[in-house]
Amino acid sequence: MPKFAANLSMMFTEAPFIERFGAAAQAGFAAVEFLFPYEQDIGDIATKLRRYLPHVGHIQIAGVPDRHEPDTGELDYAYLFRLLDELGYAGWVGCEYRPAAGTVAGLGWMRNAVTRG
């Protein structure tokens, strides 16, 4: 049987965004996802990871706010990757970004993350 995740950007829209998580759980969903997380006021990412990581099965990354390589923008992904290691996260990290100048040319961030880890 497939495992289904509710996309909260499209489902349960009759409720405010933060309430959609509970609504999805009550409807029987054990996992959720959503588009455009930067539109949501989710506050301190490191604190949220510490608190909610046991309930996370997949993480997606992109530079904020332009959705280019994750070594651009306002998030310190090197710190967040170290935190994920410290917290024992063994799941996948999805690279959901638009390369600024070609995919292979923009993979330096990943090589740096691997060599520092």
C-alpha positions as CSV (number, residue, x, y, z in Angstrom):
1,M,0.0,0.0,0.0
2,P,1.4,3.4,-0.9
3,K,2.1,6.0,1.8
4,F,0.3,9.2,1.2
5,A,1.3,12.7,2.3
6,A,-1.1,15.6,2.2
7,N,0.1,18.7,0.4
8,L,-1.0,21.5,2.8
9,S,-0.6,24.2,0.1
10,M,-3.5,22.6,-1.8
11,M,-5.4,20.6,0.8
12,F,-7.2,21.7,3.9
13,T,-7.2,25.3,2.7
14,E,-10.4,26.0,4.5
15,A,-8.2,26.2,7.7
16,P,-5.4,28.7,8.4
17,F,-2.1,27.2,7.4
18,I,-0.8,26.3,10.8
19,E,-4.0,24.4,11.6
20,R,-3.8,22.3,8.5
21,F,-1.2,20.0,10.1
22,G,-3.6,18.9,12.7
23,A,-6.5,18.6,10.2
24,A,-4.3,16.4,8.0
25,A,-3.4,14.2,11.0
26,Q,-7.1,13.9,12.0
27,A,-7.9,12.9,8.4
28,G,-5.5,10.0,8.7
29,F,-2.3,11.5,7.1
30,A,0.9,10.5,8.8
31,A,3.0,12.9,6.6
32,V,2.6,16.3,5.0
33,E,4.4,18.5,2.5
34,F,3.8,22.0,1.3
35,L,4.9,24.3,-1.5
36,F,6.6,27.7,-0.9
37,P,7.5,27.3,2.8
38,Y,9.0,30.8,2.7
39,E,5.5,32.3,2.5
40,Q,4.8,30.9,6.0
41,D,6.0,32.5,9.2
42,I,7.8,29.5,10.6
43,G,10.3,31.5,12.7
44,D,13.7,30.0,14.0
45,I,14.6,27.0,11.7
46,A,17.2,25.4,14.1
47,T,14.7,25.4,17.0
48,K,12.0,23.9,14.7
49,L,14.4,21.2,13.5
50,R,15.3,20.3,17.1
51,R,11.6,20.2,18.1
52,Y,10.0,18.5,15.0
53,L,12.8,16.4,13.4
54,P,11.4,13.1,14.9
55,H,8.3,13.7,12.8
56,V,10.2,14.6,9.6
57,G,10.8,12.1,6.9
58,H,12.2,14.3,4.1
59,I,13.8,17.7,3.9
60,Q,13.9,20.0,0.9
61,I,16.5,22.8,0.5
62,A,17.0,25.9,-1.7
63,G,18.6,29.3,-1.3
64,V,16.3,31.8,0.3
65,P,14.6,33.8,-1.2
66,D,15.6,33.1,-4.9
67,R,15.5,29.3,-4.8
68,H,19.0,29.0,-6.3
69,E,21.8,26.9,-4.8
70,P,21.5,26.5,-1.0
71,D,24.8,28.4,-0.4
72,T,23.2,31.6,-1.5
73,G,20.7,33.7,0.4
74,E,19.9,34.2,4.1
75,L,20.1,30.7,5.5
76,D,23.3,29.2,6.9
77,Y,23.0,25.7,5.4
78,A,26.5,24.7,6.6
79,Y,25.2,25.2,10.2
80,L,21.9,23.5,9.4
81,F,23.6,20.5,7.8
82,R,25.9,20.1,10.9
83,L,22.8,20.3,13.1
84,L,21.0,17.6,11.1
85,D,24.1,15.4,11.7
86,E,24.1,16.2,15.4
87,L,20.4,15.3,15.6
88,G,21.0,12.0,13.8
89,Y,18.9,12.8,10.8
90,A,19.3,9.9,8.4
91,G,16.6,10.8,5.8
92,W,17.0,12.3,2.4
93,V,17.7,16.0,1.7
94,G,15.9,17.0,-1.5
95,C,17.7,19.6,-3.6
96,E,14.7,21.6,-4.7
97,Y,16.3,24.6,-6.3
98,R,16.8,26.2,-9.7
99,P,20.5,26.2,-10.6
100,A,21.7,29.8,-11.2
101,A,24.3,28.9,-13.9
102,G,23.8,25.2,-14.7
103,T,23.4,22.2,-12.5
104,V,27.0,20.8,-12.5
105,A,28.6,24.3,-12.3
106,G,26.5,25.0,-9.2
107,L,27.3,21.8,-7.2
108,G,30.3,23.3,-5.3
109,W,28.0,23.9,-2.3
110,M,27.4,20.1,-2.1
111,R,31.1,19.2,-2.4
112,N,31.9,21.7,0.4
113,A,29.1,20.2,2.6
114,V,30.4,16.7,2.2
115,T,34.1,17.6,2.9
116,R,33.2,19.6,6.0
117,G,30.9,16.9,7.4
